[in-house]
Amino acid sequence: MPDVINTHGEIRQDQWQVIERPVEGEVLTLPDDQPVLIPADLWLAGDYAGNDRIGAWFDSHEEPEILAGRVNELPVIAVNFPKFVDGRGYSIARILRERLGYRGELRAIGDVLLDQLHYMKRCGFDAFTLRADKDSGKALQCLNVFSNSYQAATDNDLPLFRRRAS
């Protein structure tokens, strides 16, 4: 299993298995022995609320608003980055945190690279599953590569000029 890095730089083994969307005509099959992340629309359709061993994941083209009013029923929400040039996952994270008020673990999965970690953290991600060929030992350095940011974001709601004035 891959490692998961959190925003505090702690590295742990990933216990959550990402279940791919079943092919048309097949049924969603969940293992009994470990926590799983299933496509968000299937979580909603199956009404898995209250099950702390079933989380959801979004692909970059999906709309997180489908979970409006229910996001905090999920223990983990993951956002898939299919390739590093696809930045739509950053917007999904901000919507989940800022508009929908998600307070649980928000995880980046897929093509997650070290140089993206700082920016993902600013958008609201607090856990990351790096691409298999990346060194998770370097994650802490990458998470804290900048000591100050100009813009407001989920990690600091005041822009730098407002912070200096106060």
N, C-alpha and C positions, 0 to 999 in steps of 0.2 A: 504494500500500500504506500502511496506517496505521503510526503510530509505536508503538514499544514502549518503555516506561520501566522501568528497573530500580530497585532500592531504593537505589542510590547516586546516583540522579538523572540517570543517563545516558540520553539519548534516541537511539534508533537506528531505522532502518527495519525493519519486520517482514518477515522472510524466510519465515515459516511461513504456509502457506495452510490455513485451516480448511475441511475437507471435510465437508459436511453428510451426515447419514445418508441412504443411498439409499432411494428409495421402494420399497415392497414389490414384489418381482419384478425389481427392477433390481440390477445388480452394482456393487460399489464400484470406481470408476475413479480411479486415482491419476496425476497428471501426472509426467512423468519429469524435468522441469527445475527443480523446487524442493521444499524440505522441506514436509511436510504434517502436519497434526494430524487424526486420524480418530477416530470414536467409540471409546471405550475397549473396549467389548465386541467390536467388529470387529477392533481391534488384537490382542486376545487370541485370537480365533477364527482370524485369519489368521497368527498366530504370526510377527510381524514383529520379534521380538527380535534385537538385534544390528544392526539397520538404523538408523543415527543420523540418517536423513532422514525417519523416520516416528515421530511422537509420538502422543499420545492426548489426547482431551478428554472431560470428563464434563459431562453436563447436571446441573442442580441436584437432580433427583430420583433420580439414580443412586447406587449404593453403591460407594465406592472399594475396598472389601474384595475385589472381584472380581479385583484385581491383586495381592493379598497374595502376598508372596514373589517378585514379578516387577517391582515398581515401579522398581527401579534399573536395569532393562534399557531404560528409556525415557529419551531425551534431554530431552524436554519433556513436561510434563503441563499441560493447560489446564483450567480450570473455568469453565463458562459461567454468567454471571449474566443470566438472561432479562429481568429487570426489577429496578430498584434495591431494591424492597421484598422481594425473595426472598433471604434470608440463609443459605440452606442451603449455599451455596458456601463460607462461612467454616468450617463444620463439616467439609466435605470436605477443605479444606486442612489443618486440624488433624489429621484422621485420617491423611492421607497423610504428614505430617511426623512426628507423634508416635507413632502406633501402627504405621504401616507402614514408617517410617524412610526415606522418599523424600529423596534428596539432590540431585536434578537441579533444573532450572528449573521452578518452579511458577508458572504464569501465569494471571491473571484476564482473561477475555474477556467480551464481551457489553455489557451496560448498566453499564459501569464509570465511576463519577463521581469527580471530584477529592476530594471530602470523604470518600470511602471508603478512599483509599489507605493512610492511617496504620493503620487497623484491619485491612485486608487484609494489610499487612506484618506486623503482630503475630501473625496467624494462620498465617503461613508463606509467603505469596506473595512472590516476589522479582522478578516482572515483571508488567507491566500493559499491556493494550491498551485505551486509553480509548475511550469512545463518540466517534464522529466529530465531534460538535459541541463537544467539550471541548478546551481549550487545554493541550497537553502541556507547554508552557513553564512552567506553574505547578505542575507535578508535584512538584518538589523541595521547595517550600514546604509542600505538602500532606502529603508523606511524613514530614516532621519537625515537624508542627504542635505536638506535645507533647514536652516535654523529659524527662518522667518518667511512668511508668505505675504504678498501684497493683498491678494484677494480674500474676501470672506468665502468660507466653505463650510462643510458640515463639522469640521474639527475646530473652527473658530469663526463665529458669526460676525466678527467685526473686521473690516479692512484695516490695513496697517496704519493709514492716516488717522483713523478713529482711535486705534489703540494708543498711538503716540500722544494724542490730544488728551486722553483721560489720565 
